[in-house]
Amino acid sequence: MLLEKIDNLDIFRPKMDSTKEVLHAIATFTVDISPAFPYVNAELGGWDYDQTNQVLLLKLSDSSSTVVKK
């Protein structure tokens, strides 16, 4: 499972306006999870998956997320 492969997880409020009811999260994984991007995109109904650059854009409720392979 992907969650078991998380090496580091940072969850924080926006630095520019910490009063917003929004959280940001940055996860670092111990393995390359980019092969799972198309499946995550299909399951969550993302906006777009760019296979060449391995970037996944997601729209979850009223917020958007970007998942990038580094």
C-alpha positions, 0 to 999 in steps of 0.5 A: 500500500502506498501509505506504508511507503511514506518516509516523511509527511509534512502537514501545515497551514498556508504560510501567507494566511494561516487563518484559512481552513486549508491544509497543505501536505507534502509527502516523501516516499521511500520508493518511486510511486509514479507508476501508480499515478494513472490509477490514482488519477482514474480512481479520484477523477483527476483533471489531467495526467501528463505521462511524459513529465509524470505530473498528476493534477487532481481536483478534490472537492473545492481544492486542487492538488499537484503530484510530481515525481522528483 
